[in-house]
Amino acid sequence: MSLLRKLFGGIKANQLFFKGVTTLILAAGSVIIMIPLAFMISTSLKDPAQLRSDANTLIPRKPQTVQINGESFNLYTVIIDGETREMAMIKKAPGGMAFFADPATPDQTVELKLNEQTPLYRLDIHWENYPEALNSMPFFTYLGNTMLVTFIGMFGMLFSSSLVAYGFSRFRARWLNVLFLVLLATVMLPSQVRLIPLYIFFQKLGWVNTLLPLIVPQFFANAYDVFLLRQFFMTIPLELDDAAKIDGANPLQVLMYIILPQARPALVSVSIFHFLYAWNDFYEPLIFLHTKENWTLAVGLQTFDALYTINTHLIMAISVLMIVPPILLFFFSQKIFTQGVVFSGVKG
């Protein structure tokens, strides 16, 4: 018994050790991933002077200053004879030296090495960057266009993909698996290959420079979403379909009242995938939309970046506003999204 206890105790200790190491690695990876986001938010809260003088710091700040004889001087923490004091830097001297003085007695200066002293800073957050950035571009026009493309397209994607996935997962017909393989093969077809035919087709319809080329194709199922939904539908027991048919339900009612309620995690997952794709899509809006009134946020942000290259703080402010909706969406649907990705199926 004692040998078994030692054995199981050693196994448990190893498991705890590996869990701890795994947690530390994931935590370190999370911190690394969050660094660009933190710098983007920090940059959006700085002014141009801070970006030029203090761009690499995460916290928006400015040097603390003091007025002496009507002039402004930076404050430093200096050490004189083992005593720490706050003094103003009056002027720099050759050899990396500088003259410092107590603000109360500015006529009495001491010469110290500048790089051995610590400058004092104060928090300086510029919230006004956000309204300024919004006023620098028709943000709400771009936002409205993006939301139309995203949410109407999402509805079309869910409608069409659910029907096609239901057919592939529940019906039986000759060559059905071959048709499904043909559908999956379209994933390997680069979008650039179909760009010119699509553009000519939409131009003949008079849809170029409208939102229709970005919305209408979503009502025709794509292979990626169909595959995800089909795999989830196949985990739902067929007995539920049979019970519904005994009660007089037709195939469409089985889909609406049996399959879709059970497949809520998968539906949320493909909805999030589509939202992220449509929200960030730059390629197709750039091709089909020619006037500013029809641009989406992705195209508008790229143009704003080209026009205001030196105003990095405004570009970062718009970028922060653009990533807020995807973050909130994932945050509030994280649990059900995770269930859909792992295809948990029906329990109980």
Secondary structure, 3 states (H helix, E strand, C coil): CHHHHHHHHHHHHHHHHHHHHHHHHHHHHHHHHHHHHHHHHHHHCCCHHHHHHCCCCCCCEEECEEEECCEEEEEEEEEECCEEEEEEEEEEECCCEEEEEECCEEEEEEEEEHHHCEECEEECCCCCHHHHHHHCCCHHHHHHHHHHHHHHHHHHHHHHHHHHHHHHHHCCCCCHHHHHHHHHHHHHCCCCCCHHHHHHHHHHHCCCCCCHHHHHHHHCCCHHHHHHHHHHHCCCCHHHHHHHHHCCCCHHHHHHHHHHHHCHHHHHHHHHHHHHHHHHCCHHHHHHCCCHHHCCHHHHHHHHHHHCCCCHHHHHHHHHHHHHHHHHHHHHCHHHHHHHHCCCCCCC
